[in-house]
Amino acid sequence: MKRRHFILSTAAGTLGMIPVIQSSCTGEKSKNMTGSDNGESFIDDFSLNELSIDQLQAKMKKDELTSQSITRLYLNRIEQLDKSGPGLNSVIEINPDAATIAGEMDAERKAGKVRGPLHGIPILLKDNIGTADKMLTTAGSIALDWNKVKDDAFIVKKLREAGAVILGKTNLSEWANYRSTRSSSGWSSRGGQTRNPYITSRNPCGSSSGSGVAVAANLCSVAIGTETDGSIVCPSGINGIVGIKPTMGLVSRSGIIPLAFSQDIAGPMTRTVTEAAIVLGVIAGLDPDDPVTKTGEGNIHTNYTQFLDKSGLKDKRIGIDPASLKIHEAVDNLMVQSLELIKKQGAEIVEIDFLKKIQDLEPSESLVLSYEFKYALNKYLTATGGKMQSLKELMDFNRQNEEKAMPFFKQELFESAEAKGDLYEQEYQDALAKLLSSRDILNDIFSKNRLDAICGPTNAPAWTTDPVNGDHYTWGFSTPAAISGFPAITVPAGFVFELPIGLTFFSRPFTEPDLLAMAYSFEQVSVNRKSPKFLKDIIRYDHP
């Protein structure tokens, strides 16, 4: 979850009239640019750098690597980059049994049993996803430093069954960024501040901050994040990776610390669209403990890679709101270039007007989240039978431990939620009904314009991390898909001053196959993914 508002400056004229801004700041350094690395090129010779799931599987098949050796290489990488070096702070806890589990996967492989494409592949999980092992599940809060759950979350069971090695837990914006209106994304009282690997003084977005950073910095093969509104797609876009926010009902939420059941969902965060498709096929599924997954019956696939198609944009109609092309001159330039590339792949770009209608629903979203957070968290805490069993008790703990629990920002969102009544309140019912009207609004736009997808910039350039004043977002494109329960995918679109920018496609429920095909087509011709350089500060122009 991230707190921001749309920037809805109306773009002048039509798409064809938007100027293409020539910028030398969207990729490698120009000859008169230097960074905090004093102009020196960063050399990252990590042996697993940018290796995909398929490449790792090929090396294990040839006995060039084992799951255990891959796991240990990633653990060493975490120690070198996350705990020291640039100090990314993206991993909150290491699974002490990771190497042992990897050894078991190696033994199975040697015996001729390979469970699937994730067999032996190390994966990191956001620290609100329950694991019944030696690790804690805390949502980043020291208030839950006792919470060892009894059962794996449903998606964790599926990952283990697929042979994945749970490497550890990732840091996050505490409580999925639902504690204060002035929080710093990527900060938690348990894990501290996560840093953007491209420019470490910049913010990684959230709330799945650690998952996005770890994947971008090659600390793991893939990671899982969760989203209520933007918490997968924003940190994916800002960290230069692929992220999928699935359709509500495609992926179970059971065993995950909740924020709001109307919008919560988990999804893959990877370096490529292919890897995202692989992971989605593993974690999607019907779960009797999460009734909303019943709506996915007949729409769930175990192999989403079958839909990857280099011609996935051909003959597609893609909607774009001109308001999303007036964000930041360099971002606008990237988007115009991306749209031209999409058209070259055979798609038609269609101007639409919808963002203002969605923006009008944001007050209703805030109300719904406030009611549902209190209800869902109280239910979760009661079920744990642990030290604290209500939101009120958490708030009391934070006040009593303010120096450690709330050193920078407080808990206004907690207080607002605690003041709400139950889910029978008319205020909640009215807000929920208004929020769900987003589905009719979007379906009407898709139908009238005969659209296959709507696209726009995922994010603006990452802002400077500021624990004193909190986040200062200038753009987000997550809310339409978040409040409607529609699926979205973000894919790297390029760079602005060495900072990644993502491109989001979203569409109607259970259209993940089509979205993956479109994102894959764009990815294959754009090739925008680049490893981070771990710069300490923003690139600047030197004076002559």
C-alpha positions in Angstrom: 0.0 0.0 0.0 1.3 3.5 -0.8 -0.2 6.8 0.0 -0.3 9.2 -3.0 -2.6 11.0 -5.3 -2.8 11.0 -9.0 -1.2 14.0 -10.8 -3.9 14.7 -13.4 -2.5 17.6 -15.3 -4.3 17.6 -18.7 -2.0 16.9 -21.6 -2.2 19.6 -24.2 -3.8 18.4 -27.4 -3.8 14.8 -28.7 -1.2 12.2 -28.4 0.3 13.1 -31.7 0.9 16.7 -30.4 2.9 15.6 -27.3 6.6 16.7 -27.9 9.3 14.1 -27.8 11.8 15.5 -25.3 15.4 14.7 -26.2 17.2 13.6 -23.1 20.6 12.2 -22.6 19.7 11.2 -19.0 17.7 8.1 -19.7 20.5 5.5 -19.8 24.2 5.4 -19.5 26.1 8.5 -18.3 26.8 11.2 -20.9 30.5 12.2 -21.2 30.0 15.3 -19.0 28.1 13.5 -16.2 29.6 12.1 -13.1 28.1 10.5 -10.0 29.1 9.9 -6.5 31.3 7.1 -7.8 33.6 9.8 -9.1 32.9 8.7 -12.7 34.2 5.2 -12.2 32.3 2.4 -13.7 30.8 0.0 -11.3 32.0 -3.6 -12.0 29.7 -6.3 -10.6 31.2 -9.7 -11.4 28.8 -11.8 -9.3 28.6 -15.2 -11.1 24.8 -15.4 -10.9 24.2 -11.9 -12.1 20.9 -11.7 -14.1 20.7 -15.5 -14.5 17.1 -16.5 -15.1 15.3 -19.4 -13.7 15.7 -21.3 -16.9 19.5 -20.6 -17.0 19.9 -21.7 -13.4 18.0 -24.9 -14.2 20.2 -25.6 -17.2 23.3 -25.2 -15.1 21.9 -27.6 -12.5 21.0 -30.1 -15.2 24.6 -30.0 -16.5 26.0 -30.3 -12.9 27.7 -26.9 -13.3 25.7 -25.7 -10.2 23.7 -27.3 -7.5 20.8 -25.8 -5.6 23.0 -25.7 -2.5 25.8 -23.8 -4.3 23.3 -21.4 -5.8 21.8 -20.8 -2.3 25.2 -20.2 -0.7 26.2 -17.8 -3.5 23.0 -15.8 -2.9 23.6 -15.9 0.9 27.1 -14.5 0.4 25.7 -11.9 -1.9 23.2 -10.8 0.7 26.0 -10.5 3.3 28.2 -8.5 0.9 25.6 -6.0 -0.5 22.7 -6.1 1.9 24.3 -6.2 5.3 27.5 -4.4 4.4 28.8 -2.7 1.2 26.0 -0.4 0.0 23.8 -1.7 2.8 20.6 -2.2 0.9 18.8 -3.6 3.9 16.3 -5.5 1.8 16.5 -8.9 3.7 15.0 -8.9 7.1 15.7 -12.5 8.0 17.6 -15.5 6.6 16.1 -18.9 6.7 18.7 -20.9 8.7 17.5 -24.1 7.0 17.9 -22.8 3.4 21.1 -24.7 2.6 19.7 -27.9 4.1 16.5 -27.6 2.0 18.6 -26.9 -1.1 20.6 -30.1 -0.4 17.4 -32.0 -0.2 16.3 -30.7 -3.6 19.7 -31.7 -5.0 19.3 -35.2 -3.7 15.9 -35.4 -5.4 17.3 -34.2 -8.6 20.1 -36.8 -8.4 17.5 -39.4 -7.9 15.7 -38.4 -11.1 12.9 -36.3 -9.5 12.5 -32.7 -10.7 9.3 -31.2 -9.4 9.2 -28.4 -12.0 10.8 -25.1 -13.1 11.2 -23.9 -9.5 12.9 -27.0 -8.3 16.0 -25.9 -6.2 15.4 -22.2 -7.0 16.0 -19.8 -4.0 13.1 -17.4 -3.4 12.6 -14.6 -1.0 9.2 -13.8 0.7 7.9 -10.5 2.0 7.8 -10.5 5.8 4.0 -10.5 6.0 3.8 -14.0 4.4 3.6 -16.7 7.0 6.1 -19.5 7.0 5.9 -22.4 9.5 9.6 -22.7 10.1 12.2 -21.1 12.2 11.5 -17.6 10.8 9.2 -15.0 12.2 6.3 -13.3 10.4 6.1 -9.7 11.6 5.0 -7.3 8.8 8.2 -5.5 9.8 7.0 -4.6 13.3 8.9 -5.2 16.5 5.5 -5.6 18.1 5.3 -9.0 16.4 8.8 -10.2 17.2 7.2 -13.3 18.8 5.0 -14.3 15.8 6.0 -17.8 14.7 3.1 -19.1 12.8 1.9 -22.7 12.9 1.1 -23.2 9.2 2.6 -22.0 6.0 0.6 -19.5 4.0 -1.2 -21.3 1.1 1.2 -19.8 -1.5 4.2 -20.9 0.6 2.9 -24.5 0.6 2.6 -24.3 -3.2 6.1 -22.9 -3.5 7.6 -25.7 -1.3 5.6 -28.3 -3.3 7.2 -26.9 -6.5 10.7 -27.4 -5.0 11.5 -23.8 -4.3 14.0 -23.0 -1.6 12.7 -20.4 0.8 15.8 -18.3 1.3 14.4 -15.8 3.8 12.1 -12.8 4.3 12.3 -9.4 2.9 12.0 -6.0 4.6 8.9 -3.9 3.9 7.2 -0.7 4.7 5.9 -1.6 8.2 2.4 -3.0 8.3 2.3 -2.8 4.4 2.6 1.0 4.7 -0.6 1.4 6.7 0.5 3.0 10.0 1.2 6.7 9.3 0.4 9.3 6.6 4.0 10.4 6.9 5.9 7.2 6.6 9.0 6.5 4.6 8.5 3.6 2.2 10.8 0.7 2.9 11.2 1.5 6.6 10.2 -0.9 9.4 10.9 -0.9 13.1 12.3 -4.4 12.8 14.3 -4.0 9.6 15.2 -0.3 9.3 15.3 1.5 5.9 15.6 -0.3 2.7 17.6 1.5 0.0 17.2 1.7 -3.8 20.1 -0.2 -5.4 20.3 2.2 -8.4 21.0 5.3 -6.2 21.0 4.3 -2.6 20.0 7.8 -1.3 16.7 7.2 -3.2 13.6 5.4 -2.1 12.7 1.8 -3.2 8.9 2.5 -2.9 6.7 0.0 -1.1 5.4 -1.7 0.6 7.1 -4.7 -1.0 10.4 -2.7 -0.9 12.7 -5.5 0.1 11.3 -7.9 -2.5 11.8 -5.3 -5.3 15.3 -4.4 -4.2 16.5 -8.0 -3.6 15.4 -9.1 -7.1 16.9 -6.0 -8.8 20.2 -6.4 -7.0 20.5 -10.1 -7.7 20.2 -11.2 -4.1 17.8 -13.9 -5.1 16.3 -15.5 -8.2 12.7 -14.2 -7.6 10.6 -12.8 -4.8 7.0 -12.6 -3.7 5.4 -9.3 -2.8 1.9 -8.3 -1.7 -0.3 -5.4 -2.8 -3.3 -3.5 -1.6 -2.7 -0.5 -3.8 0.7 -0.2 -5.6 2.8 -2.3 -3.2 3.9 -4.7 -6.0 3.9 -2.6 -9.1 5.5 0.6 -7.6 8.6 -1.1 -6.1 8.8 -3.2 -9.2 8.8 -0.2 -11.5 11.1 1.9 -9.3 13.6 -1.0 -9.0 13.6 -1.9 -12.7 11.9 -5.3 -12.5 8.7 -7.1 -13.6 5.8 -7.3 -11.1 2.4 -8.8 -11.4 -0.6 -7.7 -9.4 -3.0 -10.7 -10.1 -6.8 -10.6 -10.5 -8.5 -10.7 -7.1 -9.3 -14.4 -6.7 -6.4 -15.9 -8.7 -4.0 -16.1 -5.7 -4.9 -17.1 -2.1 -4.3 -14.6 0.7 -4.6 -17.1 3.6 -1.7 -17.1 6.0 -0.7 -13.5 4.9 -1.0 -10.7 7.5 -3.9 -8.7 6.1 -4.5 -5.0 5.3 -7.9 -5.0 3.5 -9.6 -8.1 2.1 -11.3 -6.1 -0.7 -7.9 -5.4 -2.3 -5.1 -7.6 -0.8 -3.3 -9.9 -3.2 0.1 -11.5 -3.5 2.2 -11.7 -6.7 5.6 -12.4 -8.4 8.4 -9.9 -8.5 11.1 -11.0 -11.0 13.6 -9.7 -13.5 11.8 -11.0 -16.6 8.3 -11.6 -17.8 9.1 -15.3 -18.3 10.1 -15.7 -14.7 6.9 -13.9 -13.6 4.8 -16.3 -15.7 6.6 -19.3 -14.1 6.0 -18.1 -10.6 2.4 -17.1 -11.2 1.7 -20.7 -12.5 2.9 -22.0 -9.1 1.2 -19.7 -6.7 -2.2 -19.4 -8.4 -4.8 -21.8 -7.2 -8.1 -22.5 -5.4 -7.9 -22.4 -1.6 -10.9 -23.3 0.6 -9.5 -21.1 3.3 -9.8 -18.1 1.0 -13.3 -18.1 -0.5 -12.5 -15.4 -3.0 -10.4 -17.9 -4.9 -13.7 -19.7 -5.8 -14.2 -16.9 -8.4 -11.0 -18.0 -10.1 -12.4 -21.5 -10.9 -12.0 -22.2 -14.6 -9.6 -19.2 -15.0 -6.5 -20.6 -13.3 -3.5 -22.0 -15.3 -0.6 -24.0 -14.0 1.6 -22.9 -16.9 1.4 -19.3 -17.9 4.6 -19.5 -20.0 2.5 -21.0 -22.8 1.0 -17.6 -23.3 4.3 -15.7 -23.9 4.3 -14.5 -27.5 6.7 -12.1 -29.2 3.7 -11.0 -31.3 1.5 -10.5 -28.2 0.9 -6.8 -29.1 -0.2 -7.4 -32.7 -3.7 -6.2 -33.4 -4.3 -5.2 -29.8 -6.1 -2.0 -28.9 -4.3 -0.2 -26.0 -5.9 2.6 -24.1 -3.9 5.6 -22.9 -5.2 8.6 -20.9 -3.3 11.8 -22.0 -3.2 12.8 -18.3 -0.6 10.0 -17.8 1.7 11.7 -20.3 2.2 14.9 -18.4 4.2 13.6 -15.3 7.8 14.6 -15.8 9.4 15.6 -19.1 11.8 12.7 -19.2 9.2 10.2 -18.1 6.8 11.6 -20.7 9.6 11.1 -23.3 10.0 7.5 -22.3 6.3 6.9 -22.5 6.0 8.4 -26.0 8.9 6.2 -27.1 7.2 3.2 -25.5 3.9 3.9 -27.2 5.7 4.2 -30.6 7.4 0.8 -29.9 4.0 -0.7 -29.0 2.5 0.6 -32.3 5.5 -0.8 -34.2 4.5 -4.2 -32.8 1.1 -3.9 -34.5 -1.0 -2.4 -31.7 -3.3 0.5 -32.0 -3.2 3.3 -29.4 -6.6 4.7 -28.3 -7.0 7.9 -26.3 -9.4 7.5 -23.4 -10.4 9.6 -20.4 -10.8 7.7 -17.1 -8.2 8.7 -14.5 -10.2 11.6 -13.1 -13.2 9.2 -12.5 -10.9 6.8 -10.6 -9.4 9.7 -8.6 -12.9 10.6 -7.4 -13.1 7.2 -5.7 -10.0 7.6 -3.6 -11.8 9.0 -0.5 -14.0 5.9 -0.6 -10.9 3.7 -0.8 -9.4 5.3 2.3 -12.6 4.6 4.3 -12.9 1.0 3.1 -9.3 0.3 4.0 -9.7 1.9 7.5 -12.7 -0.3 8.4 -11.3 -3.5 6.9 -7.8 -3.1 8.4 -9.2 -3.1 11.9 -11.5 -6.0 11.3 -9.0 -8.2 9.4 -6.0 -7.5 11.7 -8.1 -8.2 14.9 -9.2 -11.4 13.3 -5.6 -12.4 12.4 -4.1 -11.5 15.8 -6.8 -13.4 17.6 -6.2 -16.5 15.6 -2.4 -16.4 16.4 -3.2 -16.6 20.1 0.0 -14.6 20.8 1.0 -11.7 23.0 -1.2 -9.2 21.3 -4.7 -9.9 20.0 -6.0 -6.6 18.8 -5.1 -3.4 17.0 -5.6 -1.5 20.2 -3.0 -3.6 22.0 -0.6 -3.0 19.1 -1.1 0.7 19.4 -0.5 0.5 23.2 2.8 -1.4 22.5 3.9 1.3 20.1 3.2 4.1 22.6 5.1 2.2 25.3 8.0 1.6 23.0 7.9 4.8 21.0 11.6 5.3 20.7 12.1 2.0 18.9 8.6 1.5 17.4 7.9 5.0 16.2 11.2 7.0 16.0 10.3 9.0 12.9 6.5 8.9 12.3 3.5 7.8 14.4 0.4 5.8 13.9 -2.4 8.1 12.7 -3.8 5.4 10.3 -4.0 2.9 13.2 -5.8 5.5 15.3 -8.2 6.3 12.5 -8.9 2.6 11.9 -9.4 1.9 15.6 -12.0 4.6 15.8 -14.2 2.9 13.2 -17.1 0.6 13.9 -17.8 -2.8 12.5 -18.5 -3.7 8.9 -22.2 -3.2 9.3 -21.8 0.6 9.6 -23.6 2.4 6.8 -20.5 4.6 6.2 -18.5 1.4 5.3 -21.3 -0.1 3.2 -21.7 3.1 1.1 -17.9 3.5 0.6 -17.5 -0.1 -0.5 -20.4 0.2 -2.9 -18.9 3.3 -4.4 -15.5 1.7 -4.6 -16.8 -1.3 -6.4 -18.4 0.9 -9.0 -14.9 1.2 -10.4 -15.5 -2.2 -12.0 -18.5 -0.8 -13.9 -16.6 2.3 -14.9 -13.6 0.3 -16.2 -15.7 -2.4 -17.9 -17.7 0.4 -19.7 -14.4 2.0 -20.9 -13.0 -1.4 -22.1 -16.3 -2.2 -23.9 -17.0 1.2 -25.5 -13.4 1.5 -26.8 -13.0 -2.2 -27.6 -9.8 -2.2 -25.6 -7.5 -5.2 -24.8 -5.6 -3.3 -22.2 -4.9 0.2 -20.7 -1.4 1.3 -20.1 0.5 4.1 -18.5 3.8 4.9 -16.6 4.1 2.8 -13.4 6.1 5.4 -11.5 7.9 8.7 -11.6 11.6 8.8 -10.7 12.4 7.6 -7.2 12.4 10.4 -4.6 15.0 11.0 -2.0 14.4 8.9 1.2 13.3 11.3 4.0 12.4 9.8 7.3 11.7 13.2 8.7 9.1 14.3 6.2 8.1 11.0 4.7 7.4 10.0 1.1 6.8 12.5 -1.6 5.2 10.7 -4.5 4.5 12.6 -7.7 2.8 9.8 -9.7 1.3 6.4 -9.3 -0.8 4.2 -11.7 -1.8 1.4 -9.4 -5.2 2.5 -8.1 -7.5 1.6 -11.1 -6.4 -2.1 -11.0 -6.2 -2.1 -7.2 -9.7 -0.9 -6.3 -11.4 -2.9 -9.1 -9.5 -6.2 -8.5 -8.3 -6.2 -12.1 -4.9 -7.6 -13.0 -1.8 -5.5 -13.8 1.7 -6.1 -14.9 4.6 -3.6 -14.9 7.7 -4.1 -17.1 10.9 -1.9 -17.4 10.4 1.0 -19.7 13.8 2.8 -19.4 15.7 5.1 -17.1 15.6 8.8 -16.0 18.9 10.0 -14.4 19.9 6.3 -13.8 16.5 5.7 -12.1 14.2 3.0 -13.5 10.7 3.7 -14.9 8.1 1.0 -15.4 5.3 0.7 -17.9 2.0 -0.8 -16.6 -0.6 -2.8 -18.6 -3.9 -3.7 -16.9 -7.0 -5.3 -18.2 -10.2 -7.1 -17.2 -10.4 -9.9 -14.6 -8.4 -13.1 -15.4 -6.8 -11.7 -18.5 -3.3 -12.6 -17.2 -2.6 -14.7 -20.3 -3.1 -11.7 -22.5 -1.3 -9.3 -20.3 1.7 -11.6 -20.1 1.7 -11.8 -23.9 1.6 -8.0 -24.3 4.3 -7.4 -21.6 6.5 -10.1 -23.1 6.2 -8.6 -26.6 7.2 -5.2 -25.2 10.0 -6.6 -23.1 11.6 -8.5 -26.0 11.8 -5.5 -28.3 12.6 -2.9 -25.7 15.2 -4.7 -23.6 15.2 -2.1 -20.8 16.3 -4.2 -17.9 19.7 -3.2 -16.5 21.6 -4.2 -13.3 22.0 -1.5 -10.7 25.3 0.3 -10.2 24.7 1.0 -6.5 25.5 4.7 -6.9 25.5 6.7 -3.6 23.8 9.8 -5.0 22.0 11.3 -8.0 23.9 11.8 -11.2 24.7 15.5 -11.8 26.0 17.6 -14.6 29.5 19.0 -14.0 30.0 22.7 -14.8 32.5 23.3 -17.6 
